[in-house]
Amino acid sequence: MKQIKAIAPATVANVSCGFDVLGFAVAAPCDEVIVTLTAKPGIVVSRITGDGGRLPTDSQRNTASVAIQSLIQTLGYNGGVEVELIKKLPLGSGMGSSAASAAAALVAINELFGNPVSREELVPHAMEAERIACGSAHADNVAPSILGGFVLIREYDPLDVVRVPLKAQLFATLVHPHIELRTEDARRVLKPTVSRKDAIRQNGNVAGLMVGLMTADYELISRSLQDLIAEPVRSVFIPGFERMKQLAKDAGALGCGISGSGPTLYSLSVSQEVAQRVGEAQANEFRSMNLASDIYVSEINYQGATCVK
């Protein structure tokens, strides 16, 4: 087998209280990557569609090819690789666009080589792609995009990635207003230190969210979806943010927050009907501000990136 296509899902990073340590995968949208092994050494990004011509075809700057380069160096492969990227995730959306490209590329080439590397072992290679994309090798998008489900990054040095055994049945709503927010800009506004009081409260929320997810304690999940670190400073980039959170709660959501670095909003609900109602309420509010938006409603994606025929 010389060619294969893989898809990798959008992700919600941070999940309010889990800044840089927690993320989950959704069912849609997904990026697609076609990887072909070639005789000529080197990596070539032959084609990118769906990006409006904005993503680089330079193999040293594209997240799909950077991730592949990191893996094939480890495997000692000296042949060539051709990469075609079909973007389905909006850029600068906070939905893990760069991570999905890297995740799909890694799962594809790993399959071509007979899967010599475990899914968990692919994560550091995808993190190198994130370093190129936004200057920070964080794993809370790439890990759930590769592994699926809710993923906890317990430690970065050494990397310790844990899939959360999920008992709660949840539906996610992503509402993406048509504004763009670069991850590096959103990280720049964060405060360099956190007070002891806020650290204690944030730790309690992360622990509470973990217990709620594992025991299907929906009230505990709802109480725990609070962020004292990133959301207070990043919310200024999202028009009507506090109103959007209240609309989600009024529609029946367990909670609402910023997906990754934004501007996409995420909400968690106990049914698809509620999740759809949340999305429509928020989209209507954005519309009242003359701001278009896209709604994505899905269950949690437990598979992560997959190869397709």
N, C-alpha and C positions, 0 to 999 in steps of 0.2 A: 504494500500500500504506500503510495507516494503523495497522496493528497487527501485532505479531510477538512470538513467544516465543523466548527464548534460555536455554540452560543453561550453567553454568560449574562446573568441577570443584573438589573439595577439593584442597588442596595441603599439602605438607610444606615448611616453611621452615627455614632454618638448615642442615639435613642434617648435623647434628653440628658439623663444623668451620666451616661457612660462615655464621656469625652475621650476619644482616641482609644477606647478599650472595648467598645461594644458596637455590634452592627448586625443587621439581618438582611436577608435576600427576599426579593419579591418575585412574583411570577412574570411580570412584564413591566416595562419593556426590556429587551435583551439586545446586546450587540452581537454581531456575527463576524467571525474571522475564518478565512480559508487559508490553510497553510499547505504549501507544496515543497517537498524536498527536491533539490536540484543538484546537478553535478558541479556547477560553478561555485566555489567557496564564497561565503559572504551572505548577508541578509539584504533582501531587496523588498521594499514596500511598493508593490507594483500598482496598486489601485486603492483609492479610498472613496467611498460614496456616502452620501447622507450627512456630510459635514460642512457643505457649502464651500469647500475648498480651503478650509481653515486649518486642518490638521497637517503636520509635517510628514512628508514622505521620506525625509532623512531618517535612516535606520537608527541613528544615534539619539534621535529626539522623539520618536514615536513610541508610545508605551507598549504596544503589541510587540514590536521588534526588539525593544530594549529588554523586555521580559524574556523573550526567546533567546536573545544573546546571552543573558545571565545563565539560563538553563543549559544551553549547549556547551558553554564553557565548562560547566561542571561535569557534563557527560563526555566531554572530549570529542565531540562531533566536529569534523573539519569540513564537511560538505556545505552545500548552499541551501538557503531557505527563501522561499518567496511568500510574501504575506499580502493578502487582500482583506481589507477592512470595510465592513458594511455597518455604518453607525446608525443605531436606532435610538440611542440615548441622547438627549439634548446636552450640549456642551455647557460647562459652567453652571450646572443645575443643582449640584448637591446630591445627585442620585448615583454617584460613583461611575461616571462616564469613563474616565481614564482607567479605573480599576476593572471594569467589565471587559474592555479591549484586551488588557493584559491577561486577565483570567481566561478568556476564550482562547487566546493565542497559546497559552501554556498548556491548557488541557488538550488542545489539538495536537501540538507537537509531541507532547508526552505520549499520546495515543499512537502516533506514527512510529514512535520508538518502542512500542510495546509496554508502555506504562512502567518504566523502571523507577519512577519517582512517585512517592505517595502524594495524595492531595495536600496533606499538611506540609510536606516538604516543598511543594510548589509555592507556598505563600511567600517565603523570603525573596524569591525571584520576581514575584509580582510587586513586592515592596520596592524593589529597585526601580521599577517602572514608575511608581508613585513619587519616588524621589525626583525623577526627571520631570514629572508632570507638575508638581507643586512645591518641590523643595523639601518635602518631609516624607520619610519612608514609613508612613503609618499603615496599619494593617486592618483597620476596622471597616474598610470597604472591600479590599481584595480578599480577605479571609472568608467572609460570607459569600462573596461572589463565586469563589472556588468551591467552598465546602457546602454551601446552602444553610438554611436555618438561621438561628441566632448563634452568634459566635462571640466569645469573650476572649480578649487578648489579656491574659493574666499578667504577662511580663514581656518586655521587649528585649531584654538583654540578660539571659538568653531568651529567645522567642518561645513563648508558651501559649499556644492557641487551644482553646477549649470550646467544643460544641456544647451548647446548653441543651440538656434533655428537656424538651418542651412538652408540657402537658396541656397548656392553655391553647384553645382553638381561636386563632386570631385572624382578622382581616385588616389589611393595610390600605390606607388611602394616601396617595401622593398627589398633591396639587402643585403644579409647576407654573408659576406666573412667568410671563415672557419678559423677564429681565435676567441678566447674567451677572453672576458674582464669582469672581476668581477665588479659588481656595487660598492662594497665598495672601490675597488682600483680607480675606475673612480671618486668617490666622494672625495677621499683623495687628489687628485691633484687640487681641486677647491680652489680658493683664499678665505680667510676668510672674506674679505671686498670688496665692490664694490664702485668705485668712483661715486660721485654725477652725473657727466656727463654721465657715462654709465648707471646709474640707470634711468635717465630721458629718454635717448634714448630707453632703454629696455622697459620701461613703455609705451612709444609711440608705439613701435612695437606690444606689446600685445594688446593695445587698437585698433590699426589699423587692426590687424588680426581679432579681434572680429567683428568689423564693416564690414570688407570684407566678412567674413563668413556669416553674417546675411543679407547682401545685395547683395551677389553674385558679388562683385566688385573684379574681379580677378586681376586686376592691383594692387589694394591695398593689396590684400593677398600676391602677389609676393613681393612688396616692404617691407612688414612687416616680412617676414620670415628671420629675421636676429637675431643672438644671439651674445651678447657681453659678456656673463658671462661664460658659460660652454664650448661652442664650441672652443674658442681660445686655451684652454688648453687641452681639450680632443681629439682634432683632430690629435694630434701627435701619438695617438694609432692606427690610421687608415691609412694604406698605400695609398699614392696618394690622400689624401682627397680633396685638392683644385682642382685637376684635375677632380675628380669625380663630384664635384659641377658644374664645368663648362660643363662637358659632359651632365649633367641633363638639364641645361639651354639651351644648344645647341640643345638638342632633343625636347625642347618645354615645359619642366616642369616649373611650377610657382616658384618652389624653391626646395632646397634640403638641408638636414641637418642630424644630428646624431639622430638616433632613441633611445630615452632614454639615457643610458650611453654608447651606442655603443657595438660592432663595426658595427652593421647594419646601413645602410644608408636609409633614407626615402626620398621620393619625392612626391609632390602633382601635379596633372595634371588635365586638363579639359576633357580628353577623355581616354578611355581604350587604344586606339591605341598609343597615346603619352606615356602613362604610361608604356606600354610594350616596346616601343622604348627606353625609359630611362633605364629600367632594363637591356636590352640587351647591351646597350652601356657601362654601368658600369661593367656588368659581363665580357664583353670582355676586359675591361681595367684591371680588377683584373686578368684575365687569362693571360694577357701579363706579369704580375708579378709572374706567376706560382702560383697563389692563386685561388683555387676553390671558388665558391659562389653559393648561392641559390637565385632565384628571386620569389617574391610573388607580384602579381598584383591583386587588387580588388577594389571594391567600398567601401565606408565607411559602416561599420556595425552599423545599427541603433538599433538592438535588444539587443546586449550584450549577456551575458550568457543565455542559454536556456536549458530546459529539453527536452530530446528526448526519443522516445520509442524504 
